[in-house]
Amino acid sequence: MPRTLRLEFPGACYHVINRGLSGRKVFAPKGAAEAFEICLGEAAVAFGWRVHAYVIMRDHFHLALETPRPNLAAGMKWLQGTWATRFNRFEADGGRPFQGRYKSLHVEPGETMARVANYIHLNPVRAKVVPVARLEEFKHSSLPSFFRKDRPDWLVAATVLAESGGLPDTAAGWRAYRKYLTALAEGDAVSREGRFRRISRGRVVGSVEFKRDWKKNLAKLGRDWERARSKGREVVPEAREILWAEKLKIGARLFKIKLDRLPRKKSAPEKAQLAALLRIGTGVSNDWLAKRLAMGHPASVSQIVRRFKQAGEDRKKGFREALAKITA
């Protein structure tokens, strides 16, 4: 059976879900959930995602994402693949961690997206992991991060606050949101479960008009893809590689590195600096970097970038300024 088409466009919102293979508790081992949160943050920066909510349970995860650029598939491939590669180093059995292709539901922006975020934040309560009175103690969720003054820029509060009564982004506003979640959790169980069930089922969540427009756009996408196939053209142009090449040129210019005069050594400081910049800022593949920068095997790229970060080079002012420019 052919895979279902994924509709991607600038500004699209999604409820993304995936589970461990055969019920495997992929996030139960020590450090697994923390590693996934780090990867999520890196993916959000690299792909420009706006994350409205997330939760990482023992055997699955939920994400409420907004994609200013049409790149959900590329970003999810990077997120899941990078986490699996990093964490499997510490797992005895290794292997494929997830049950397969992630599920992504299109979500109508605004009130519906806020309902998805509420559903995600209440997931630990529904799973009876924590009582609602101790919800903020479940740390592998966006909810505790919203209470922090130093929450990351990719974590977006505006929709959740606006659709929960126009709350301010202050400590008092978040306390009010916490009470709002408690009221939702303690409300009528039958009607609550009915609303939540609709949020995680099907392919699109929203009003009748939103669903109608989504179906029209999906039908057009299917026709365009079939037309491209019939003419022997690539269905998905490799625009990402063009973007990576442009970002590499920008990085080289900022660091005053001549790409045509790179040292032969695979782990040369110039190569490590450029590789780290693109890995953090674009979601570029190790394979592409290994070939373009002559860094040997793709696995070597990960090792070189990891050593670069462990040495604190990615926290230096010049590097952070360059990163800001290529992700702008």
Salt bridges, closest charged atoms under 4 A:
GLU34 OE2 - LYS139 NZ 3.78
GLU34 OE2 - HIS140 NE2 3.83
GLU37 OE1 - HIS140 ND1 2.98
GLU42 OE1 - ARG86 NH2 2.78
GLU42 OE2 - LYS309 NZ 3.22
ASP59 OD1 - HIS60 ND1 2.74
GLU66 OE1 - ARG50 NE 3.13
GLU66 OE1 - HIS52 NE2 2.86
GLU91 OE1 - ARG24 NH2 3.54
ASP93 OD1 - ARG24 NH2 3.45
GLU111 OE2 - ARG115 NE 3.07
GLU136 OE1 - ARG178 NE 2.63
GLU137 OE1 - ARG134 NE 3.05
ASP150 OD1 - ARG148 NE 2.99
ASP169 OD2 - ARG151 NH2 2.31
GLU193 OE1 - ARG126 NH2 2.97
GLU193 OE2 - ARG192 NE 3.53
ASP224 OD2 - LYS220 NZ 2.96
ASP224 OD1 - ARG227 NH1 2.95
GLU226 OE2 - ARG229 NH1 2.83
GLU238 OE1 - ARG240 NH2 3.73
ASP287 OD2 - LYS291 NZ 3.16
GLU313 OE1 - LYS316 NZ 3.13
